[in-house]
Amino acid sequence: MTIYHLARRLWPGFLQTSQKLTTLSWRYQKPTFYRVATQNSLSYNQDRSLTLSARQCKHSDNPGGRHTCHTEDHDEDEDGDLIDEAEVDELFHQQVPKVIGDGEHRIFIVHPDVKWGSRKQYLTTAELMVDEAVGLVNTLENWRVVDKIILSTKTPEKRTIFGKGNFQFLTEKIRQTPGITAVFVNVERLSPSSEKEFEDAWGVKVLDRYSVVLHIFRRNARTREAKLQISLAEIPLLRSRLRNEIANFDQQGGGNRYIGGSGETLLEFQQRQLKERETKIRVALEQLRRKRNLLRSQRKDKDFPVVSVMGYTNCGKTTLIKALTGDRALQPRNQLFATLDVTVHAGQLPSHMTVLYVDTIGFLSQLPHQLIDSFSATLEDVKHSDLIVHVRDISHPETVNQKVNVLNVLKSLQIPDRLMSSMIEVHNKIDLVNDYHPTEPETVAVSALTEQGLDRLKTILEDEVVRSTGKLILNLKVDLSSAQLSWLYREATVQEVTVDADEGSAVVMVIIGTAAYGRYRKMFPARS
């Protein structure tokens, strides 16, 4: 068998992929691609997924006018320094892990209930872990669970996870269940050898949480950053399978393992291609990270407080932000990982102060470490927030354990102590709890769907934002014949105006940032 037929048999699209990588490699060597690494001041186009959901908040120039938000695109350099959508899609669709495939799936869920040791789950129960696995399956269109089983094990480190008796029992049960197309073993990650052992024994595709969650992410990816982050998270999965595929092919008598006269084996060639692809993804993500930093500094310049909304997946973060902002464009979905991108939405507090709510990706118990690592950059905005709101689905039977999972991830992200200590905990979905009574102090009970408790939450948010940002609450005397009042409406939050018509002046109560107050004193020194 020639190397051409070997490559085509082992890796469909081998030649096309090679040609695409060559084209991409040439394209990425353009000076503009690396300009991001050599220049400190770059102009970027406002990517909708990374800004205020394409919203830029403006202040009305009219006294008494409210802040307004409108859609605005800034084509400053037409993305000349950013990887474009076509290039991202090309990377996103290259070497997709052939783990799951498209179409319908009838899933048999197997949950290993570890009796003791480091792999035992102490923060949850086997039943609730199975429920979460069912939720993951139901998130995917045309997937359904046909059966599920909890099976105890004392040897989770074994290749078959279970002892001989339980493994034989499980194998017979799976083989006797008609119509199964895949088995979902509810563990964080299966080794390639375990996966092969199970597939040989059961005769169907075998999945773990890593592959299922990645598949959900891939289905929900919409923006450039989400697609790149997912492509990066898939690299370890692709790399771990390469060696096994090559080894299996060699056992079948694959013939010459070298490509042409280069002296490079097919495995080495594929590993090199993966490495090149990984490098391109990381460089593109670095570009987007720099862009995010620029947008963050622009938001700071506008002096808008930033509130990050975090929580377990499907706890109601997006629904809460929609209720707080009145943003009808937000369409919350009742499914796991409906939000994969950090988006920012403008809203107003009772004093008419504009704040920016950051909607973040949800957390999950036993979320594979590679996924946390890949998406940690996406959560970088949280570290630069003025306040964190932790949303909990208080109707969920595992809400306490979900809280522990979220807090552990936040600690692993090295969130500053000032944010952890000032965090507001919101108990959401109280409309689903009969006779709800708070069991923990200093929490805020709401129903984002019915808007119950929102007024109290907004008041608490305002108090904490003023405290955390160091904003000043001042009474300023202004000359009504000057531009002072209109300036304050534009640059600060005007709460009350008391006019003295005889004197032609007014006393204005404002909430104003220290930087804005400094500018005010410079512009109007006589009245400061």
C-alpha positions as CSV (number, residue, x, y, z in Angstrom):
1,M,0.0,0.0,0.0
2,T,1.4,3.4,-0.9
3,I,1.7,6.3,1.5
4,Y,-0.9,8.1,-0.5
5,H,-3.5,5.4,0.1
6,L,-2.4,5.0,3.7
7,A,-3.0,8.7,4.3
8,R,-6.3,8.8,2.5
9,R,-7.5,5.7,4.4
10,L,-6.4,6.9,7.8
11,W,-7.2,10.5,7.5
12,P,-10.0,11.5,4.9
13,G,-9.2,14.9,3.4
14,F,-5.5,14.4,4.1
15,L,-4.3,16.2,1.0
16,Q,-6.9,19.0,1.2
17,T,-6.0,19.6,4.8
18,S,-2.3,19.7,4.0
19,Q,-2.9,22.2,1.3
20,K,-5.1,24.3,3.5
21,L,-2.5,24.4,6.3
22,T,0.1,25.4,3.7
23,T,-2.1,28.2,2.5
24,L,-2.9,29.3,6.1
25,S,0.7,29.2,7.1
26,W,1.6,31.5,4.2
27,R,-1.3,33.8,5.0
28,Y,-0.4,34.0,8.7
29,Q,3.2,35.0,7.9
30,K,1.9,38.4,6.6
31,P,3.4,41.2,8.7
32,T,-0.1,42.4,9.8
33,F,-0.7,39.1,11.6
34,Y,2.2,39.6,13.9
35,R,1.8,43.4,14.2
36,V,-0.2,42.7,17.4
37,A,3.0,41.4,19.0
38,T,5.2,44.4,18.1
39,Q,2.9,47.4,18.5
40,N,1.5,48.7,21.7
41,S,-1.2,51.0,20.3
42,L,-3.5,49.2,17.8
43,S,-6.9,50.2,16.5
44,Y,-9.5,47.4,16.5
45,N,-13.0,46.8,15.2
46,Q,-15.6,46.4,17.9
47,D,-16.4,42.7,17.9
48,R,-20.0,42.2,18.9
49,S,-19.3,39.2,21.1
50,L,-16.7,41.0,23.2
51,T,-18.2,44.4,23.8
52,L,-21.5,45.8,25.1
53,S,-23.4,43.3,22.9
54,A,-22.6,45.9,20.3
55,R,-24.0,48.6,22.6
56,Q,-22.2,51.8,23.4
57,C,-23.9,53.8,26.2
58,K,-24.3,57.5,25.7
59,H,-25.5,60.3,27.9
60,S,-28.1,62.7,26.8
61,D,-26.9,66.2,26.4
62,N,-30.2,67.5,27.7
63,P,-30.6,68.3,31.4
64,G,-32.9,65.7,32.9
65,G,-32.3,63.3,29.9
66,R,-31.6,59.7,30.7
67,H,-28.7,57.6,29.5
68,T,-29.5,55.7,26.3
69,C,-28.0,52.7,24.7
70,H,-27.8,52.1,20.9
71,T,-26.1,49.8,18.5
72,E,-23.0,51.1,17.0
73,D,-20.2,49.6,14.9
74,H,-16.7,51.1,14.9
75,D,-14.9,50.1,11.7
76,E,-11.7,51.8,12.7
77,D,-9.3,49.5,10.8
78,E,-11.7,46.9,9.3
79,D,-10.2,44.2,11.5
80,G,-6.9,44.6,9.7
81,D,-5.0,43.2,12.7
82,L,-7.5,40.5,13.7
83,I,-8.0,37.0,12.2
84,D,-11.2,37.2,10.1
85,E,-14.3,35.0,10.3
86,A,-13.3,32.9,7.3
87,E,-9.9,32.0,8.8
88,V,-11.5,31.2,12.1
89,D,-14.1,28.9,10.4
90,E,-11.3,27.2,8.5
91,L,-9.4,26.5,11.8
92,F,-12.7,25.5,13.5
93,H,-13.6,22.9,10.9
94,Q,-10.2,21.4,10.5
95,Q,-9.5,18.0,12.2
96,V,-12.8,17.9,14.1
97,P,-12.6,15.1,16.6
98,K,-14.5,12.1,15.1
99,V,-15.7,11.2,18.6
100,I,-19.4,11.7,18.3
101,G,-20.5,12.5,14.8
102,D,-23.7,14.2,13.7
103,G,-27.2,12.9,13.7
104,E,-29.4,11.2,16.3
105,H,-28.0,9.4,19.3
106,R,-29.7,7.0,21.7
107,I,-27.6,7.1,24.8
108,F,-27.0,4.6,27.6
109,I,-25.6,6.4,30.7
110,V,-23.2,4.6,33.0
111,H,-22.3,6.3,36.3
112,P,-19.4,4.7,38.3
113,D,-20.2,5.2,42.0
114,V,-16.7,5.3,43.6
115,K,-16.9,3.9,47.1
116,W,-13.8,5.5,48.6
117,G,-10.5,7.1,47.7
118,S,-9.5,10.3,45.9
119,R,-12.0,9.9,43.2
120,K,-15.0,9.6,45.4
121,Q,-17.4,12.6,45.1
122,Y,-18.1,14.0,48.6
123,L,-20.0,17.1,47.5
124,T,-22.8,15.3,45.6
125,T,-24.6,12.1,45.2
126,A,-24.5,9.5,42.4
127,E,-28.2,10.2,41.6
128,L,-27.7,13.9,41.1
129,M,-24.6,13.3,39.0
130,V,-26.7,11.0,36.8
131,D,-29.4,13.8,36.6
132,E,-26.7,16.2,35.4
133,A,-25.5,13.7,32.8
134,V,-29.1,13.4,31.5
135,G,-29.2,17.2,31.3
136,L,-26.1,17.3,29.2
137,V,-27.6,14.7,26.8
138,N,-30.9,16.5,26.6
139,T,-29.1,19.7,25.7
140,L,-28.2,18.2,22.3
141,E,-30.8,18.1,19.6
142,N,-32.0,14.6,18.5
143,W,-30.2,13.0,21.5
144,R,-32.1,11.0,24.1
145,V,-31.4,8.8,27.0
146,V,-32.7,5.2,26.6
147,D,-31.4,3.8,29.9
148,K,-29.1,4.7,32.8
149,I,-27.4,2.8,35.5
150,I,-25.4,3.5,38.7
151,L,-22.8,0.8,39.3
152,S,-20.5,0.8,42.3
153,T,-16.7,0.4,41.9
154,K,-13.8,0.1,44.2
155,T,-11.2,0.2,41.3
156,P,-11.9,3.4,39.3
157,E,-8.2,3.4,38.3
158,K,-8.5,0.1,36.3
159,R,-8.8,0.2,32.6
160,T,-12.3,-1.2,32.8
161,I,-13.1,1.0,35.9
162,F,-15.3,-1.8,37.3
163,G,-14.4,-5.1,38.8
164,K,-14.7,-8.2,36.6
165,G,-18.2,-9.2,37.9
166,N,-19.7,-5.7,37.5
167,F,-18.1,-5.2,34.1
168,Q,-19.5,-8.4,32.8
169,F,-23.0,-7.5,34.2
170,L,-22.8,-4.1,32.6
171,T,-21.7,-5.5,29.2
172,E,-24.6,-7.9,29.1
173,K,-27.1,-5.2,30.0
174,I,-25.8,-2.9,27.3
175,R,-25.8,-5.6,24.7
176,Q,-29.4,-6.5,25.6
177,T,-30.7,-3.0,25.4
178,P,-31.9,-2.4,21.8
179,G,-31.1,0.6,19.7
180,I,-28.2,2.0,21.7
181,T,-25.8,4.1,19.5
182,A,-23.5,5.3,22.2
183,V,-22.6,4.8,25.9
184,F,-21.9,7.8,28.1
185,V,-19.5,6.9,30.9
186,N,-20.1,9.7,33.4
187,V,-16.5,10.4,34.3
188,E,-14.4,13.5,33.6
189,R,-12.1,11.8,31.1
190,L,-11.5,8.3,29.9
191,S,-8.1,7.2,28.8
192,P,-7.7,6.1,25.2
193,S,-7.1,2.5,26.3
194,S,-10.3,2.5,28.5
195,E,-12.3,3.9,25.6
196,K,-11.0,1.2,23.3
197,E,-11.6,-1.5,25.8
198,F,-15.2,-0.4,26.3
199,E,-15.9,0.0,22.5
200,D,-14.5,-3.5,21.8
201,A,-16.7,-5.0,24.5
202,W,-19.9,-3.0,23.8
203,G,-19.7,-2.5,20.1
204,V,-20.8,1.2,20.2
205,K,-19.2,4.6,20.5
206,V,-18.1,5.4,24.1
207,L,-18.2,9.0,25.4
208,D,-17.1,10.8,28.5
209,R,-17.9,14.2,30.0
210,Y,-15.0,15.8,28.2
211,S,-16.2,14.7,24.8
212,V,-19.9,15.4,25.4
213,V,-19.3,18.9,26.9
214,L,-16.9,19.7,24.0
215,H,-19.6,18.6,21.6
216,I,-22.1,20.9,23.3
217,F,-19.7,23.8,23.1
218,R,-19.0,23.1,19.4
219,R,-22.7,23.1,18.7
220,N,-23.3,26.4,20.6
221,A,-20.2,28.3,19.3
222,R,-21.1,31.5,17.5
223,T,-18.3,34.0,17.8
224,R,-14.7,33.9,16.8
225,E,-13.4,33.6,20.3
226,A,-15.7,30.8,21.3
227,K,-14.7,28.8,18.1
228,L,-11.0,29.4,18.8
229,Q,-11.3,28.4,22.4
230,I,-13.1,25.2,21.5
231,S,-10.6,24.4,18.8
232,L,-7.8,24.8,21.4
233,A,-9.6,22.6,23.9
234,E,-9.9,19.9,21.2
235,I,-6.2,19.7,20.6
236,P,-5.5,17.3,23.5
237,L,-8.3,15.1,22.4
238,L,-7.0,14.9,18.8
239,R,-3.4,14.4,20.0
240,S,-4.3,11.5,22.3
241,R,-6.1,9.7,19.5
242,L,-3.4,10.1,16.9
243,R,-1.0,7.5,18.3
244,N,-3.7,4.9,18.8
245,E,-5.0,5.3,15.3
246,I,-1.5,5.0,13.8
247,A,-0.8,1.9,16.1
248,N,-4.0,0.3,15.0
249,F,-3.2,0.9,11.4
250,D,0.3,-0.6,11.7
251,Q,-1.2,-3.7,13.3
252,Q,-3.3,-4.1,10.1
253,G,-0.2,-4.2,8.0
254,G,-0.1,-0.6,6.8
255,G,3.2,-0.9,4.9
256,N,5.6,2.0,4.5
257,R,5.1,4.5,7.4
258,Y,7.1,7.3,5.9
259,I,5.9,10.1,3.8
260,G,7.6,10.3,0.4
261,G,11.4,10.7,0.8
262,S,11.2,13.2,3.7
263,G,12.0,10.6,6.4
264,E,8.9,11.8,8.4
265,T,6.4,9.3,9.6
266,L,2.7,9.8,9.2
267,L,2.4,10.2,12.9
268,E,5.2,12.8,13.0
269,F,3.5,14.6,10.1
270,Q,0.1,14.7,11.8
271,Q,1.6,15.8,15.1
272,R,3.5,18.6,13.3
273,Q,0.2,19.8,11.7
274,L,-1.6,19.8,15.0
275,K,1.3,21.8,16.5
276,E,1.1,24.3,13.7
277,R,-2.7,24.6,14.1
278,E,-2.4,25.0,17.9
279,T,0.2,27.8,17.4
280,K,-2.1,29.7,15.0
281,I,-5.1,29.3,17.4
282,R,-3.0,30.7,20.3
283,V,-1.7,33.6,18.3
284,A,-5.3,34.5,17.2
285,L,-6.6,34.2,20.7
286,E,-3.8,36.5,21.9
287,Q,-5.0,39.1,19.3
288,L,-8.5,38.9,20.7
289,R,-7.1,39.1,24.3
290,R,-5.3,42.3,23.4
291,K,-8.4,43.7,21.8
292,R,-10.4,42.8,25.0
293,N,-7.8,44.7,27.0
294,L,-8.3,47.7,24.8
295,L,-12.0,47.6,25.1
296,R,-11.7,47.2,28.9
297,S,-9.6,50.3,29.1
298,Q,-12.1,52.2,27.0
299,R,-14.9,51.2,29.4
300,K,-12.8,52.4,32.3
301,D,-12.2,55.7,30.5
302,K,-16.0,56.1,30.2
303,D,-16.2,55.5,34.0
304,F,-18.9,52.8,33.8
305,P,-18.9,50.4,36.8
306,V,-18.7,46.8,35.7
307,V,-20.7,44.0,37.5
308,S,-19.8,40.4,36.6
309,V,-22.7,37.9,36.8
310,M,-21.5,34.4,37.5
311,G,-23.0,31.1,38.5
312,Y,-23.6,27.4,37.8
313,T,-24.8,26.7,34.2
314,N,-28.5,27.2,33.7
315,C,-28.9,29.1,37.0
316,G,-30.6,32.0,35.3
317,K,-27.7,34.5,34.8
318,T,-28.9,35.7,31.4
319,T,-32.5,35.9,32.5
320,L,-31.5,38.0,35.5
321,I,-29.4,40.4,33.3
322,K,-32.4,40.8,30.9
323,A,-34.6,41.7,33.9
324,L,-32.0,44.2,35.2
325,T,-31.4,45.9,31.9
326,G,-34.7,45.5,30.0
327,D,-32.6,44.3,27.0
328,R,-35.2,42.6,24.8
329,A,-32.5,41.4,22.5
330,L,-31.3,38.9,25.2
331,Q,-32.9,35.5,24.6
332,P,-32.2,33.2,27.6
333,R,-32.4,29.5,26.8
334,N,-33.3,26.7,29.3
335,Q,-30.3,24.6,28.6
336,L,-26.8,23.9,29.8
337,F,-24.0,26.2,28.4
338,A,-26.4,28.4,26.4
339,T,-23.9,31.2,26.9
340,L,-20.3,30.5,25.7
341,D,-19.1,34.1,25.3
342,V,-18.5,36.9,27.7
343,T,-21.0,39.6,26.7
344,V,-21.6,43.0,28.3
345,H,-25.0,44.7,28.7
346,A,-25.8,48.2,29.9
347,G,-28.4,48.9,32.5
348,Q,-29.4,51.6,35.0
349,L,-29.6,51.6,38.8
350,P,-32.3,53.5,40.7
351,S,-30.2,56.7,40.7
352,H,-30.0,56.4,36.9
353,M,-26.3,55.4,37.2
354,T,-25.3,53.3,34.2
355,V,-23.6,50.0,35.0
356,L,-22.3,47.3,32.7
357,Y,-23.4,43.7,33.4
358,V,-20.9,41.0,32.2
359,D,-22.7,37.7,31.3
360,T,-20.2,34.8,31.7
361,I,-20.0,31.2,30.8
362,G,-21.6,28.8,33.4
363,F,-19.8,26.4,35.6
364,L,-20.3,22.6,35.9
365,S,-19.2,20.0,38.4
366,Q,-16.3,17.9,37.1
367,L,-15.7,20.3,34.2
368,P,-12.6,18.9,32.6
369,H,-9.4,20.8,33.5
370,Q,-8.5,21.3,29.8
371,L,-11.8,23.2,29.3
372,I,-11.3,25.4,32.4
373,D,-7.8,26.2,31.1
374,S,-9.0,27.0,27.6
375,F,-11.8,29.3,28.8
376,S,-10.0,31.0,31.7
377,A,-8.9,33.8,29.3
378,T,-12.6,34.3,28.6
379,L,-13.2,35.0,32.3
380,E,-10.3,37.4,32.6
381,D,-12.8,40.3,32.5
382,V,-14.1,39.2,35.9
383,K,-10.8,40.1,37.6
384,H,-11.2,43.7,36.5
385,S,-14.8,44.0,37.6
386,D,-16.0,46.4,40.3
387,L,-18.4,43.8,41.7
388,I,-19.3,40.1,41.3
389,V,-22.9,38.8,41.5
390,H,-23.1,35.1,42.2
391,V,-26.4,33.7,41.0
392,R,-27.7,30.4,42.4
393,D,-30.7,28.3,41.3
394,I,-32.1,28.0,44.7
395,S,-34.7,25.5,43.5
396,H,-32.0,23.0,42.4
397,P,-31.6,20.1,44.9
398,E,-27.8,20.4,44.7
399,T,-27.6,24.2,45.0
400,V,-25.2,24.1,48.0
401,N,-22.8,21.9,46.2
402,Q,-23.1,24.0,43.0
403,K,-22.1,27.0,45.1
404,V,-19.0,25.2,46.4
405,N,-18.0,24.3,42.8
406,V,-18.4,27.9,41.6
407,L,-16.3,29.3,44.5
408,N,-13.6,26.7,44.0
409,V,-13.3,27.7,40.3
410,L,-13.2,31.4,41.2
411,K,-10.4,30.8,43.6
412,S,-8.5,28.8,41.0
413,L,-8.8,31.9,38.7
414,Q,-7.2,34.0,41.4
415,I,-10.0,36.5,41.7
416,P,-8.8,39.4,43.9
417,D,-9.8,39.2,47.6
418,R,-11.7,42.6,47.3
419,L,-14.1,41.0,44.8
420,M,-14.5,37.8,46.7
421,S,-15.3,39.6,50.0
422,S,-17.8,42.0,48.4
423,M,-19.6,39.4,46.3
424,I,-23.4,39.6,46.3
425,E,-25.1,36.2,46.4
426,V,-28.5,36.0,44.7
427,H,-30.9,33.2,45.3
428,N,-32.8,33.0,41.9
429,K,-35.9,31.0,41.0
430,I,-37.7,31.5,44.3
431,D,-40.9,31.2,42.4
432,L,-40.2,27.5,42.0
433,V,-39.8,27.0,45.8
434,N,-42.8,26.6,48.1
435,D,-42.7,28.9,51.1
436,Y,-39.1,30.0,50.4
437,H,-37.3,31.3,53.4
438,P,-33.6,32.4,53.2
439,T,-31.3,30.0,55.1
440,E,-28.2,32.0,54.7
441,P,-27.5,35.6,55.8
442,E,-26.8,38.5,53.5
443,T,-28.4,36.9,50.4
444,V,-30.8,38.5,48.0
445,A,-33.9,36.4,47.0
446,V,-35.3,37.1,43.5
447,S,-37.2,35.5,40.6
448,A,-35.6,36.9,37.5
449,L,-38.5,35.5,35.5
450,T,-41.3,37.2,37.5
451,E,-39.0,40.1,38.6
452,Q,-39.8,39.5,42.2
453,G,-37.2,41.1,44.5
454,L,-35.5,43.0,41.7
455,D,-36.0,46.4,43.3
456,R,-34.2,45.4,46.5
457,L,-31.4,43.8,44.4
458,K,-30.9,47.0,42.4
459,T,-30.7,49.1,45.6
460,I,-28.1,46.7,47.1
461,L,-26.2,46.8,43.8
462,E,-26.1,50.5,43.8
463,D,-24.8,50.7,47.4
464,E,-22.1,48.2,46.6
465,V,-21.1,49.8,43.3
466,V,-20.7,53.2,45.0
467,R,-18.7,51.7,47.8
468,S,-16.4,49.5,45.6
469,T,-15.7,52.2,43.0
470,G,-15.1,54.9,45.5
471,K,-17.6,57.2,43.7
472,L,-18.4,60.5,45.4
473,I,-21.9,61.7,46.3
474,L,-21.7,65.5,46.3
475,N,-23.8,68.6,46.3
476,L,-22.4,71.0,43.8
477,K,-23.5,74.6,43.2
478,V,-23.7,75.4,39.5
479,D,-24.2,78.5,37.5
480,L,-27.2,77.9,35.2
481,S,-25.9,80.3,32.6
482,S,-22.8,78.1,32.1
483,A,-22.4,74.6,30.7
484,Q,-21.9,73.0,34.2
485,L,-25.3,71.4,34.5
486,S,-25.3,69.8,31.1
487,W,-21.7,68.6,31.7
488,L,-22.8,66.9,34.9
489,Y,-25.7,65.2,33.2
490,R,-23.3,64.0,30.6
491,E,-20.4,62.8,32.8
492,A,-22.0,62.0,36.1
493,T,-25.3,60.7,37.6
494,V,-27.5,63.6,38.6
495,Q,-29.9,62.7,41.4
496,E,-31.5,65.9,42.4
497,V,-31.5,69.6,41.2
498,T,-32.7,72.4,43.5
499,V,-33.0,75.7,41.5
500,D,-32.5,79.2,42.9
501,A,-34.2,81.3,40.2
502,D,-33.3,84.6,41.8
503,E,-29.6,83.8,41.9
504,G,-29.6,82.0,38.6
505,S,-27.9,78.9,40.2
506,A,-28.8,75.4,41.4
507,V,-27.5,72.9,43.9
508,V,-27.0,69.6,42.1
509,M,-26.7,66.3,44.0
510,V,-24.5,64.0,41.9
511,I,-22.8,60.6,42.0
512,I,-19.5,61.2,40.3
513,G,-16.2,59.3,39.8
514,T,-13.0,60.8,41.2
515,A,-11.5,61.1,37.7
516,A,-14.6,62.9,36.4
517,Y,-14.7,65.2,39.4
518,G,-11.1,66.1,38.8
519,R,-12.0,67.1,35.2
520,Y,-15.0,69.0,36.5
521,R,-12.8,71.1,38.9
522,K,-10.4,71.9,36.1
523,M,-13.1,73.0,33.7
524,F,-15.1,75.0,36.3
525,P,-12.7,76.0,39.0
526,A,-14.7,78.9,40.4
527,R,-17.7,76.7,41.2
528,S,-16.0,73.5,42.4
